[in-house]
Each structure stands twice: as structure tokens, then as C-alpha cells.
């Protein structure tokens, strides 16, 4: 495997007053083509990490360290150069999915404008892509395309937001609690489609989630965050069955087995039946 697609080195974020350290000495690597999980309780710093990568942190925060994406340090390149990477190179599916769309513009128009801006293609071609990705999300593409965001349910808007991010086929896709508004079945469909896109394009995925079952099933490696720090890293079966840090043990104990579910450990791999 070649060098990392993205490397976070010694990332520290604190309030401008310097009294509250929000992230401390954070180190993460994401290789091309892999799904990396970032897990931890609410407030541990997962979404803050995503905002740092995207350059969306408030100006009142002090940021130190490095975020290398390919050959660029995202914390030191000009803001205009950083913005050009967003969408096409680095995509983010927001936890606040309704913030992905302007409420008084129809979904279809926003999809087409986004695709045309990044792909430099005609609107007719962009419309075809928009319909395809909406259908892949299990949506009624015709209806959703012609709807305003407020005319759709939360789950439908979330899937449309995911469709918009995937339409650009970014090299790095950051998924921040993307199944929060979805039921189990639709959540699985969305994650399966993201995995399909990853296999087709070779993109990398940073999956930020508090859903441990999701992380165990979908990721290649997992980082565990606690109070702004990475406390443990390893393969899914290592984190689930052979964790070392007390917080990881406490976190993993929160995942209860359903009646009839049995975890089998064979050759250091966990299978859930």
C-alpha cells in the first residue's frame, strides 16, 4: 500500500483564551481505499476533527499541528486553495444534514449546480447524474428532485445530502454520524452504497460514529477518542475483543448482544451470528 492519503500529526485545538484544550496531540492516518472508523462518546472531539480537516473551525479557536492531504498541509495552505479541495477532493456528509441544502431552493437545482461547479459539465449531464445518485439512495428521484427540503422527511433529506456528496466521487469522504436520521434498513443501504463507491473509485472513508456495531462491521481500522485524545487504535476485532485502554473497555461494554446473538472468535476474527 502506498503512502497515506491523509495524515493528522500532533493536532491540537484550544479556545483562543487557551484555557480549554479541545483536542490534544491527535494522530491519525487514512490510507487510500480504506474505511477508518473514529468512535467515541458525544463531545469527545470527533466532529471537531472533521471540521478541522474541512477548514470549518470558528476563528476564535487556536489550531496547531499538521493535517496532510496528499502533498498539502491543510492548516497552512491558502484558504482559497483549501476551498478548491472541498467537494471534489474531500467530501463531508454533515451530521446536521439539513444544513446541506438552502431551504428555499429545490433539491434538484442544488444538486445540478453543485455537480456543474465541480465537474464542469452541462446541466443536462448533471441532471442525469443527480437522478442516478438519488435512485441509488433508494429515493423517488423524480419527486425529490422537484421538492424543496422542507417538503421531505428528515431521512429523505439526509439521503439526498449523501447523494450530493457521492455524486462528486471525492478521494476522501468524511461521514459524520450519517445514519442518525435513518432507520436501520435505510442506514444499511446507504452504508452499502458508500462501500460500493469506495470499491469502484478507490476513495477513502473516515467514518465518524458512535454506533459501535456499525464501526465493527464496516471499517478496516478504528481509532477510539476520549476527551479530545486518541486513546487506542487497531483492527475492529482488536478493539472489540482485545482492547487495552480502560475507556475502550467501558465503551465496548455498552454494546449489548441481542437475544440469540453469539460472538465467535475464530482466527482473531469476530463473526456475529
N, C-alpha and C positions, 0 to 999 in steps of 0.2 A: 504493500500500500504506500502511495506517495505521501508527501508531507501533509500536515493538517490543512483543511480548508479554512478553519478559523481557530485561533488560539487566544485565549484570555490569560494574561500574565499579570499577577500581582494587582488585580483591580481592587481599588479602594474608593468608596463613595461615602462622603460625610456631608453634613449640613454645613453651610457657609460659615457658621459660627464655630464649627469644629468640635462641637460638644457631643454630637451623636454620630457614631460610626455605623453606617447602614450596611455597607459591605466591607469585608476585611480580607485582604490578601487572597483574592479569589483566582483560582487557576483552573481552566477548562480547555479541553481540546475537542474539536469536532472534525472527523475525517470525512472526505468526500464519500457520499453513498451510504453513510451510516445514520441510524437514528439514535440520538443521545437523549436520555431522559434526565430531567432536572426536577427532583422531587423534594418535598418538604412542606411543613405546615404553612398556613396563611401568615404572611408577614415575615417570612424567612428571607426574602430578597429575590425570589425567582423572577417576578415581573420587572423588578428594578433592573435586573441583569439584562432582560430583553430590551428595555428602554435605553440602557447604556449602549448596546450594540446598534440600535437604530438611531441614536443621537437625539432621543426624545426626553432627556432628563431636564428638569427645571434649572434655570440659570443660577438659582441660589444654592446649588449643590457643588461641592468640590470633588473632582474626579481625578484620580491618579492611577498609573499603571498603563497597560497596553491591551488593545483589542486588535489583533492582526487578522485581517481577512485577505487571503491570498498574499499580495505583496504590500498591502496598505495597512497602516495603523489608523484605525477609525477614530481614535482620540486625538490625532494630530493633523490629519489631512484637512484641507479647507472644507467648510460646511457645504459649499456648492458641489464639490467632488463627492462628498458623503451622500448628499441627496440623490446624485445620479446613480448611486449603487442601489438605492432603495426601490423595491418593487421588482425590477428585472433581475438583479443580482441577489439581493437579500429581501425576502418577503416576510411579513409579520401578520399573523392572524390574531387580532386583538381579543383579549378576554372581554372587553366591553365591545361586543360585536356591533351594536347599533352605532357606535362612533365611526364605523367603516363607511357609512353612507350619509350623504346630505339628505335630510328628511323631505325636502320639497322638490327633489329631482327623482324621476323614475329610475328604478334599479337598472333597467336595460341601458339607458343613456349613460349612466355612470360606468357600467361595465365597458361599453364601447369606447368611451373617452379614455378610460384607463388603459385599455389594450392598445388603442391607437397611439397614445402618448409614448408607450414603451416599445412597441413593435414597429412603428412607422408603416402601418398598413392601412388600406382603405376601410371605411366604415362597414361596407358590405362584408368584407372578410372578417372584421372584428365581430360583427353580429353573429356570424356562423360559429366562431369560437365561443362567444358568450352563451349561445343556446346549447352548445355541446357540454360545457362545464356545468351549466345549471342542471342539465339532464343527468350528468354523472353524479350530482349531489342528490339525486332522487327527487328533484323538484319538477313541477309543471312549468317547463321553461317558458311557454307562451304567456302564461298568467303572470309569473314572477317578473318576466322581462318588462311587462307593461304596468307593473304595480309600483306604487310608492312604498317606501319602507314601512310606514305606519299601517298599511293595508295587509301586512303579512304578520304571521305569528313570530315570536322570538326565535323559535327553532328554524323557521324558514329564512329569516334574515341572517341568522348565523351561518346557515349553509350557503346562502348567496355570497356572504363575505368570504367564506372559504373558497368558493368558486372563483371569485375575483382574484384572490391571491394565487391560486393554482393556474389560472389562465395565462399568467406571465412566465410560468415554468422557471422560478428562481433557482439559483445554485444552492442557496441556503434558505430554508423555510423555518421560521420560528413560530411554533404553535403554542400559544399561551392559554391554557385551560379551554381548548376549543370545543369540548363536548359538554360544557357546563349547561347550555340551554337545550341540549338534545336528549331524547330518550335513549335507552340502551341500544335499540336496534339501529336507529339513525346514526348514533355515535360510532357504532362498529362499521357502518357503511362508509362514513366519512374517513375514518382511520384506514380502512382497507383501500380506499381510493388514493389517499395520500401515499400509502405504501406502494401502490401501483405506479404512481407518478415517480416516486423515488427510484423504482427499478427501471423505469423507462428512460429517465433523464440522468440518473446518477447523482441527483441532488442530495444534500444532507438535510437532516431534520433535527432541530432542537425541540424536543417535546417537553414543555413545562406543564406539570400536572401534579395534583395531589391524589390522583387516582392510582393507587399502588398496583392494582390488578392490571390496569391499562399499561403502566410502565413495565411490569414484568413481562407482559405478553408482546409488546410492540418494539421494545428498544434493544439495541445491541450493547450499550453500556449505560450505567446510571451514576449520576452524581447526587449526593444527599446534602441538602442545605439546611443549616440550623443557625438562626440568629445572625444571618449575614455571612456565614462561613461555609465552605465545603468541608464536611466532616468525614466523608467516606466516598469512595469511588470503586466501581467494579462491575463485573458482568451481572445480569439480572439474578441469576441463581446464587451468586456470591452475596449480593445484597439481601436477598430473601432468606437464604439458609445459613450463610457463613459470615454474617456481619460482625464487625469488631467494635464499633462505636456504640456506647450506651444509648445515644439518641436514636440511632438506626434501629436498634433492637426495640425500643419503645414505639417507634413509628411503624415498624413491620408488625408488631403485635396488634395494631389497630385493624388489620385486615382479617376479618372473621371468615371462617370457612362456612359455606352453605351446607345444610344437611345433605349427606351423601357425597360431599366433595372430599377427595383424598389426595394429598400431595405425595407424589412418589419421587424419590431422588435416585436417579439412575445415571451412573457415569457423570456425576456432578451437574446433571440437568434436571430441572423441575418440570414435571408434567402434571397438569391439573385435570382430573377426570370428573 
